[in-house]
Amino acid sequence: PVQAARGGRVVKVAGDPVLGSYVLLDHGEGCYTLYGGLDRIQVTGGQQVAAGQVLGRVGNKGDVPGGGLHFEMREKDKLIDPLSRMPGLGGR
């Protein structure tokens, strides 16, 4: 299962030719996470989610045969290294 890295609000559940099906979460203060390449999405737009809540399952990603998770973290519209913000995963 693909789980929310942090609690927040589901901003968008959609599909994209490159990302496949994806979920975009707003964590407040300009911080967003995006989870692409999903299958069996279990959340809806506007829903509040808790850290660790299942968003869906990894499925076939739009541009990657066999699938895989695409994960992005943004702060104020700038891509950031997720490891720098997630202690316990090799972050600072």
N, C-alpha and C positions, 0 to 999 in steps of 0.2 A: 504493500500500500504506500501511497504518497501522502505524507502528513505535512500539515502547516508548520513552518519553521517557528512562527510566532503567532500570537492571537491577532485577529483583525477582522475586517469586513470584506466580503467578496464583492469586488468592484465589477468584475466581468467574467463570464463563462462563455467562451466562443471557440471558433475554429480558424485556423490559418494554414495556408499551403505549406509554409516552412515549419511552423511550430506544431502543427496538428491541433488537437483539442487542447485548450489551456484554461487555467484559472489565474486571475490576477487578484491579489490581496492587498488592501490598504491597511498599514499598521499604524497610521497616524504620523504626524510630524514629517511628512514628505517621504516616508519609507514605504516601499512596495516590494513584494516578491511575486514572481511569475513562475508558474509550473506548467510546462508544455510537454506534449507527447503523451497526454493522458487518455485513458479509456475508462468507461464506467464512472464518470464524474458523479460525486455524491453530494455536491453543494449547489446552491443556486445564488444568483445575483442578489445582493443586499443582505445575505445571511451573515451573522456574526459567527466566527469560528475561534476555537481555542487552540493554543499551541499544542501540537501533536494530534489534532483532529484529522481524520482521514478525509482527503479531498477527492481521491479517486485511485485508480491503478495505472501503472505504466502500460501504455499500449503502443500502437504503431504511430511513430512520429512522422509528420509530413514528409521530410526529406531524408530520413534515415531508415534504410531497410532493417526490419527486425525490431525497431523501436528503441526507446531510451528516454530518460527524463531530461528535459531542458529546464534548468533552474537559473533564474536571474534575481539579483537584488539591486534595487535602485534607491538612492537617496537624493531627493530634489532633482529628479530626472537624470541623474548621473549613475552609470553602472558602477558598482563597487564589488570588491572581492568578498564573497560571502564568508569565507573563512576568517576574515578580519572582524566579523561581527557575531560569530557563533562559537563561543568558548567550548572547548571539548572536541572540536573538529580540527585542531591544528591552528586555531586562530591566535591572535596576539592578546 
